[in-house]
Amino acid sequence: MKKRNDMLKRTILALWLLWPLVLAAEISIADYAKHNQFIEVKISPTGQYLAATNRVEDGTIQIVVIDRKDMKVISQRHFSGADSIASFDWANKNRLILTLAREFGALEAPMYTGEIFAVDANGKKEVMLTGYRSRAKDTTASSIVDFMPEDKNHIMIASWSWFSKEPHVEFYRLNIISGRKFRAGTAPIRAIKGTMVRALAEKDGFVSLVVGIDPTDISQNVLLHRTESNSNWREIKRYSRNKGDFIPLTFSADNKKVYGISDTNSSTQSISVIDLDSLQETILATHPKVDIRPIFSFRNGKTTEIIGTRYEYDAINSQYFQDVNDTKFSSQLQGLEAAFPGQLVQINSATADNSLMVVSARSANNTPTFYLYDTKNNKVSFLLTAAPWLENKLPETQIVHYKARDGQELQGLLTLPKNTAAKNLPLIMLPHGGPHGIRDSIAYIDKDAKVLAEHGYAVFQPNFRGSGGFGRDFLTSGYQKWGTLMIDDMTDGVMQLITDGIVDKQRICSYGGSYGGYAALMSAIREPDLYQCVINFVGVTDLALMFKEGDIPTSNMGTSVLEDYLGRSDDVLVKQSPIHNLDKLKAPVFIIHGALDQRVPLSHAEKLRDGLQQRNHPMEWLVKATEGHGFYKPENNIERWQKMLAFIDKYIGKANSI
């Protein structure tokens, strides 16, 4: 282990010191396949250390700690097997708190294990604080409610039993050195697999507000409040699923109001406040077309107030409130945004006194880069970049707007090849996965889009109805229309690009992963003369099979969500399933899958393969035995992209090569 750690430290330092030299090289497929050398960076409360996460070759995430005095790595922690780091934070000036998860594929969200781990900056005094691998060997899952920065040795957690089918939630004050727990109450809400319990604590760690599933009706969320640790919970609000929700964020200074994200009085998610005496909810900020998110000020590890909002429609936009208390923090953040136009600028962490802040800037055209902001001297200095080998040379991605055939305004992303006129280009239509609640954003790099554009193809990523970020009505309008309305929205975007002269209508292919793979296939079935080839990557092929196989139907909530998304009509499931409509398909198909996929099991790909072979339909096949829902390993992504490009070139003409 020591030999591996020393090698890791030398590698990290070499990457750090040599990153400007990497910029001179051309971007290759191998460059795109590399994992970012850093994912997240956070500074310790005193500013002595930096902690950073990065993804290793097997796809899991590890953490390293760097002493700022000499910028040397002093410790690193990597868990074995599929165990990975879901999140990390400094609990005090010397101790880190990690939450753990298991990775099942690049396109599937990690599954939290419910375990919390603590370790000192120097890698010593490590201890599993909760879960079956803790000293107590308890059978509970836990999440962090509050870091309680005033108490250097304790955090507040929520816990629930692994063995109770639908358990209630209990709260504990957890000692981050010994792992001892002190009970701090319980809440009459369900903790169901696939859902989140949200709790909010007051200044001293007292949990006084929770929102979660009603114990008697899983279609209802309830917001509960209490004023004392021994008082009864009082129901504040009740929300039906898909009819609006309130996500609590922070209390007012006097704890008499709670601020949150809400779509109870608007279709788009807005910033609202609930008066805990009158129970009146008031919208503070909203946007008519897109969801907004709060911008916070904070000090000593705690949020102090909401100072503005951020949203994305025609660009990454922010608006700051005038009547705020922390005008200095607001001014500082606005200055940082002005220094990095067109990028998502965020303060990732800060010292307890806010004298030093770690700032990140990123966009679809800029790799994530971290800076150290000295607020006393108003100085920003470069810290590190996530992927220096991609810096400043990416194909350009832009936001595009168009109208669907029924008049609905839609938005998407268009990535164009470098040094090529935007005229009569070959196109890859690339719908996102999910599909509900997910969107393609100008704030983040999509490596698939960049690889294809590097090869000379325009890439269109539509935010069709059913996508997230555009309000509840927009989201739910895609329910049970996976293979109809949502596909038409994609088609209408492609047709607009043809009308604008950007795309050659004779050279178009569709490609996507997960739902995107399904949509790529259904698009070619629904529009057989528009697409010349299809790539289905870990894609759904049989909607009825979603209710029988995979990890979603293993819980009541998962099955209930599938019923919302797909419905239970056998006729609709058949009509909207690619596997039952292969006779309408003309385009050749490339099927790519991971044998360990738990979200969309390999049986989906096998059924598609068998159906195409029975029809002597042209197809290609690539399955990786050690991958899941999406590919993590660089060598597998290199092979995938190389074979994809060869497949696309074969049917819509060879473009530039990388």
N, C-alpha and C positions, 0 to 999 in steps of 0.2 A: 504493500500500500504506500509506503514512504517513497519508493522509487516512482510510482505513478504520480504521487502528489508533487514531487520535485519536477517531474517532466511537465505536468500541467502548469505549474507556476512559471517555468521557463517559457512555455508556449504562450501563455497569456501576456507575459511581459514583452515577448518578441512581437506579438501582434500589436500591442499597445504602442511600442516604440517605432515600429516600422510602418504604421498605417499610411502615412503620406506617400510612401514609396509604392504602395499597392495601387494607387490611383492611376499609375501610368499604363497598367495592363489593360487589355481588352476584356470585356465581360464575356465569359463562356458559359455554357450550360453548367459546367462544374461549379462556376462561381455562384450561379443562382441556387444550386443544390446545397451549398454550404449553409449550415445553421448560423444564425446571427451569433457573433461572439459574445454579445451581451444583450439581455432582454430588458432587465430593469435594474436601476441603480438607486440606492438610498443611503443617505448620510446619517451617521449616528448623532444623537442629541447634542454631544459636545463638539462634533466635527472631527473627531480623531480618526474615525474609520469610514470607509465606503464598503457597502455590501452590494454585490451584483450577482445576478443569475444569468446562466447561459445554458443552452441545450447541447447535450453531448451526443455522440454518434448514435446511440440506441434510441434517441428521441426524448429521453427523460431530462429533467432540469436539475442542475446542481447550483450551489451557491459558493462564492468566494468572498473573502474579506480582505481588504487592502488597507494598510496603514498609510494615511495621507502624508505622514512625516517624510517617508522615503519612497512612497508609492510601491511598496512591496506586498506581495500576497502573503498573508500570515496564516490563513487557514482556508480549507475548502471542504464541502460536505456533499457527497453524492450517495443517494440511497440505492439499494440493490433491486434487481428485478424490474418490475414495472412501476415501482414506487417513484414518485416525482414530487417536486415542490410546487404547490399550488399558489402560495403567497408567502411573503415574509415582511417583517417589520421589526424595528428596534423597540424593545420594551423598556430599556433604559440605556444608559451610556455605554454599556458593555455587553448586553445580552440580546440575542436575536430570538424571535419567535417565528416558527415556520408552520404552515399547515400543509398536509400531505394529500396527494391525489395519485390515481393510477391512470396511466396513459393507454388509450386503446386505438389511437389513430390520429393522423394530422387533421382530419376534418371533423373529429368528434371531440366535444368538450371533455377535459379530464374528469374522472369520477372521484369526488372527494372521499377519502377514507374515514373522515371524521376524527383524524388523529392530529394532535398538536405537539410540536417538538421544540425544545429549547436548547440553545448552545451559546457559549461565550464567544466573543469575537476571535479569540485565539484558538478556537476549536475544542476547548476543554469544557468540562462540566455539562456534557450533552446528556439530555434525558428526554424520553418520550413521556409527555405529561398526561396524555389521555389515550384511551383505546385499549385494545386487548394486549398490545405490546408495552403498555405502561407498567410501572411497578405495581399498581393496584390491579392490573389485568381486568379492568372493567369492560363491560360489554356495551358501552355507549359510544355514540358518535357525538362530536362536539364542534362548535363553531365559536369564533371570537366575537363577542358583543362590544367590548370596550377595552382599550389598552390602559385606561386609568393612569395617565402619566404622572398624576400626583402621588401614586403609590408605586414605588419602584420595583416591588417584589410580587405584585399580584396583577392579574387581568380578570375581567369578567367574561364568563363563557356561558353558552347555552348547550345543554346536553339532552340526548334522548336515547332510548334503548334500541339496540340492534335487533332484539328478539321480539319485541312487541310489534305487531303488524302495523298499527297506526298509533304510535306512542304520543304522550303529551310531553311538553318541554319543561325542563328544569334549569334553573340558573345557579351558577356557582362562582364564588371568588376563588381563583386558582393561583396557588403559589408557584411561580415560574422557576423556582430553584428545586423544591422538593416534590412538586406535583400534588401536594395535599389540596383537597377541595373543601370549601366551606359553603354549605347550602344557603342560597339567597332567594329562594322562592320558586314557584312553579307557575305556569300559564296554561289555561284551559284551551289550548289550540293543538291541532294535529301536526306532527312532523312526519310527512309522507314522502316516500322516495320520489324524487323528481320535482319536489317543491322546495321552497326556501322559507324559513322562519326568520322574519326580520324583527329585531329588537333594538330599542334605543334606551341608552342609559343617561342619567343626569350626571352632573359634575363628579359626584362621589362614587360613581359606578352603580348606583341604584337603578335597576331596570324598571322603568315606569310605563313603557309603551311597547306593545307587540302587535304584529299583524301576521296572520297566518290562516290556515284552513279551519273552518268551523268543525268542531268535533262531530256534529250530527249531519253535516251536509257538505260533501267535498266540492260542490259547485259554488260555495260561498266562502269569501274571505271576510274575516272580521278584524277590526281595529279595536284593541283593548287598552285601557289606561287605568292606572292606580296611583294614589297619592302617597301611600305609605307602604312599607314592606309587609305589614300585617293586614293591610286593607284588601277588600275584595276588588277584583278586576271589574271595570265598568265598560260596557260596549259603547264605543264612540261612533263607529260607522260600520256598515255592512255592504259588501260589494259582490255582485254576481259575476262569475267568470265571463270574460269577454264583454262586460258591460261597464268597465271602468275600474280603476284601482288607485290607491294612494300608497306611495312608497315613502315612509318617513326617513328624513335625512338628518335633521338637527332640531334641537329645542331653541326657543328664544332664551335670552339671558335669565329671565325670571321663571323659566320652565312652564309658563302658562300657555304657550303656543307651540305648535310643532309645524315645521316647514317640510315640504316634501314634493315629490314628482307625482302629478295627478292627471288623470284623464276622466275624472268623474263629471266635470262640468264643461268639458271640451273634448273634441275628438282627438286632437293632438295632445301629447303629454306636455303639461304646463308646470310652472312652479306655483305652488299653492301654499296657503297657511291655514291651519285649523285652530280656532280658539277652543281650548280645552274646557272652558266654562260654558260658553254658549253653543259649542259644537258647530259653529258656523264656519264653512270653508270659503276662502276668498282666493281668487286667482291673482297672483302678483305679476306674472309675465307669461305670455303665450305667443305662438306663431301660428298663423292660419293653415300652413301647409306642412310643416315638419315638427317633429318632437324637439324640445329643447332640453338642455342639461344645465345644472347650476355650476357657477364658478364660485368657489369658496375662498375666504381668507382663513388663515389658521395661525395658531401660536401654541408653543409647548405641546405639539402633537395633537391638538384638538382644533376642530373647526370652530371659528368664532362667528361668522355670518356669511350669508350668501351675498356676494357683491356684484353678480352679473349672471348672464346666461350665454350659452354657446349652442350653435346649431349649424346644420349643413344643408344648403339647398343649391344655390348657384356657386357657392364657395364655402370655405370654413369661415364662419362668421361668429362674432361675439358682440354683446352689448353689455355695458356696465351701468349699474344704477348710480344715480347722483347722490342720493341721501343715504350714504353708508358711513359707518363709524370709522372703519379702517381705510381711510382715503390713501394712506401711504402704500399699503399693500396693493390696493387697486391700481394706483398709479404705476407701481413697479411692474405689475403684470401687463398692463397696457403697453408699457415701454418695451417689454420683452416681445410681445406680439408684433409690435412695429418693427423690431429688429429681424424677425423671421416671417416675412409676409407669405401668405398662401400656405402656411404650415399650422398644424395643431401644436400649440405651445402649452405645456403643462408644467406645474411645479410638482415634481415627484416626491420630494421630501425636503426637510429643512432642519437645521439645528433648533434646539429648544427656544433660543432667543431670536430666531429668524435671521441671524447675521449671515449665514451661509445657506444657500438653497441649491438643490440639484434640479436643473431645468432640462426638459426634453423638448425637441422640435422634430416633427416628422410630417410626411405627407406621402401620397402615392408616387411622388416624384423625388422624394428626399429620404434617404435612409435615416432611421432614428438616430439622433445624435444627442449626447448629453453634455451639459455645460455646468460649471460651477459659478453661481451668481453671488458675488460679494456685495451684499446690500448696503453695507456701511460706506464702501467706496464706489458703489454703483458700477461694478466691474464684472464683466462676463468673460470667463476663460474656458477654452475647450477642455473637456474631460475625456471623452471617448466616443466612438461611433460604433453602432451595432454591427455594421457590415461595410467596412471601408473599401472593400473590393468592388462595391456597387456605387460608390459615391459619385454624384454629379454626371453620370453618363447614361442614365436610364432613359428608355423611350418615354415620351411625354404622354401622360394621362390627363384627360380633361372631362369636365362635366358637360353632358348634353341633355337637352330637353326636347320632348316630342309629344304628340298627342296620339292617343289610341283611337281606334275606329269609332268608338262611342263618345269621343270628346274628352275623355279623362286625361288630364295632364300627367305626364310621366317623366322620370329622370333616369339617367344612367351614366355610365362612364365609357369613354372611347379612348383607347390607347393606339397611337399611330407609330409606324416604324420610323426610325431616325433617317434623316436626310432623304426623304421621299415625299413627293407632292401628294396631298390628300385627294387623289383622283383615281377612280377605277381600281381601287385596291382589293386584293383578296381579303375576305373577312372570316373571322372566327366569332361566332355568337357564343358567349360564355356566361350562362346564367348561374347565379350563386346557389349554394346549398341552403339547407334549413328546412323549408323555405321561410317559415313564418317567424318574424322578429329579427331576421337577418337582412342586411343590406350591403351593397357594395359602396364603399366610402372613399372619397378623395383623400382621406387622412391616412390611409394605409396602403402599403405596397402589396399588390397581388402578383406573386412570382409567375404564375401561369400566364397572365396577361403580358408580362414583360418578356418572358421567353419567346412567346409567339410573335410579339412585335419585333424583337431582335431578329427574328427569322424573316421579317418582311411582311407580316400579316397585320392588318388592322384588327383590333379586338373590341367587341361591343359587349358591355356588361349591363343589362337592363335591370332597373329596380321596378319590377313588375308588381301589380297588385298582389297583396299577400306579404310583401316585404315589410320589414320593420322600419321605423324612423319617420313614417309619414302619417301617423295617427291611427287610431283604433279602427275607424271605418275603412280606411285603405287596407289595413291588415286583414280584417275579417272578411272583406269582399273577395278574398282569394280562397276562403274556406270552401272545401268540396268542389273546387274548380281548378285543381292541379293541372289537369290535362286539357282545359278548355280556355277560359278567360285569361289565365296566367300565361298560357302559351301564345294566345293572340296578342297580348301586350308585348311579348318578345318579338313576334313577327312584325308588328307595326313599327317597332324601332328599327329593325333591319330594313324594312321597306322605305322608311324615311331616309336612311343613309344611302340607299340606292337612288332615291329621288334627288337627293342633294349632290349626286355625282361622286360621292366619296368611295362607294363600293361597287365593284363589278358584280352584277347580279348572276353571272355565270360561274362565279368562284366563291362560294360560301359553304362553310362547314359549321357544325355545331359541336360543342364540347362542354362538359360540365362534370362536377363531382357531387355525389350524394343526390339530393333533389335535383341539382344541376345536371347530373348524368341522366336522370329520368326526363328532365325537361329537354335536354339535347335530343334524346331519342323520340319523345313525343312531338317535338317540333318538326322533325323529319317525317314523322307519320302523318301529322296534320297538314304539313306543307311539303309533300313529296317531291315537288319540282323545284323547290327553292334551295334545298341543301344537297350538296354533292358527296358529303361524308359525315359520319357521326362518331364521336368518341364518348363512350359511357364509362365513367370512372366511379367505381363503388356506388353505382346508381341503382335506385329502386326500379324494378321491372314489373312487379306484380303487387298491386295495392292491397289485395286481400291477404297476401302473405305477411304484410306488416302487422296484422292482428294476431299472427300465429308464431312468428319467429323473430328473433332479435331481442334486444334489451328493453325496448319500449313497452311491449305488452306484459312485462313481468310485474308491473304494479297497476293498481286500480286507476291511479292518476294517469299513467301512461296510456292505458286503454281509453280513458275518458278523453284525453287530448287527441288521440287518433280519431275518435268519433267526431270531435269538432272539426278536425282538419279534413277528413276523408268522407265522413258519413258512413252509414251502414247499408246503403242500398247496393245489393249485389249487381244490379244493372249498371249503376254508376261506376262501381269499382271495376267491372269488366270493360266498360266503354273507355275508361280513362287509364287502363293498364296497357303499357306497350306490349306485353307478352300476348295479349289477345287481339292485337291489331297489326301484327307483323306483315300480313298480306298487303297492307297499304304502303309499306316501306320500300323505297327504291335505293336509298343511299347505302353504301357499304358501311359496316359497323366495326369499330375497334372496341373490344371489351377489356377493361382493366379492373382488377379487383385485388383485395387483400384477403388471404385465406382466414385470417383471425378476426375479420370484421364482425363485431357484435351488434352494430347499429343496423346495417344492411347486410345480412349474412350472404355468404358465397352462393347460396342456393338461388338468389336472384340472378346472378351472372350465369350460373349453370343452366337455368331455365331459358334464358335468352340465347345462350350458345346453342342449346339443343334445338330451340325453335328455328333459329337461322339455318342450322345445318340441315334440318329436315326440308327446308325450302331451297337448299343449295344457294343461299344468299351469301354474297361475299362478306367475309368477316376475318378479323384477327383477334388474338387472344393472349393476354398477359396476366398471370396470377403470381403474386409473391407470397410464399408460405409464411413469412415472418412479419407481414404487415397487416394492419387492421383497416379501420375506416379512414383511408388516406395513407400516404406513404411518408415515413419519417426519415428512413436511411438515405443519405445522399446518393449512394451508388444506385439505389432503386429509383430515385427520382431522375437521375441522369439517364438511366435506361428507359424509363417511362417517357421522358421528353424526347429523347432521340427517336424512339419508335413512333411516337405521336407525330413528330415533324416529318418523318419519312412517309407515314400514312397520309398526312394532309397533302404533302408535296405530290404524292402519287395521283391525287384526284383533283386538286385545284391549282396545280402548277408550282414548280419549285421557285421559291423566292430567295432572298439572301440567306446565307447559312452562317451559323455561329459555331 
